[in-house]
Amino acid sequence: KPTELMRHLVRLVTPPGGVCLDPFAGSGTTGLACQMEGFDWIMIEKEAEYVAIAEARLNGAPRGMGL
């Protein structure tokens, strides 16, 4: 999904101070959107190749609760 769309959706469904859970993290777009919006996040991904992609996308940005 586009990052801008995920930023909008994260703002809609996550309460202030809330934590966003993404049980199918894929390439990490939801985690990136959460970081951009100031939310903590928890991402779950079972495929190692997608974990590597998500880590690369989120590298250098302040971390949420974890990947």
KAQUI-V904727 format. One record per residue. N is the residue number from 0. RES is the residue in one small letter. OMEGA is omega in degrees with one decimal (* if undefined). Layout:
n:res:omega
N:RES:OMEGA
N:RES:OMEGA
This chain:
n:res:omega
0:k:176.6
1:p:-178.5
2:t:-179.1
3:e:176.6
4:l:-179.5
5:m:175.7
6:r:179.1
7:h:-178.7
8:l:178.4
9:v:178.4
10:r:-178.5
11:l:-169.1
12:v:-177.1
13:t:179.3
14:p:176.7
15:p:-178.7
16:g:-177.1
17:g:178.7
18:v:179.6
19:c:177.5
20:l:175.6
21:d:-176.3
22:p:179.0
23:f:-166.3
24:a:-178.6
25:g:-176.4
26:s:172.4
27:g:-177.6
28:t:-179.7
29:t:177.4
30:g:177.9
31:l:178.5
32:a:178.3
33:c:178.9
34:q:-179.1
35:m:-179.1
36:e:176.4
37:g:178.0
38:f:169.5
39:d:-177.3
40:w:172.4
41:i:179.2
42:m:177.7
43:i:176.8
44:e:-177.4
45:k:-178.2
46:e:-176.1
47:a:-178.5
48:e:178.4
49:y:175.7
50:v:179.6
51:a:178.7
52:i:-179.6
53:a:178.9
54:e:179.6
55:a:179.4
56:r:-175.0
57:l:-178.2
58:n:178.2
59:g:176.9
60:a:177.6
61:p:-176.4
62:r:170.7
63:g:-177.3
64:m:176.0
65:g:178.5
66:l:*
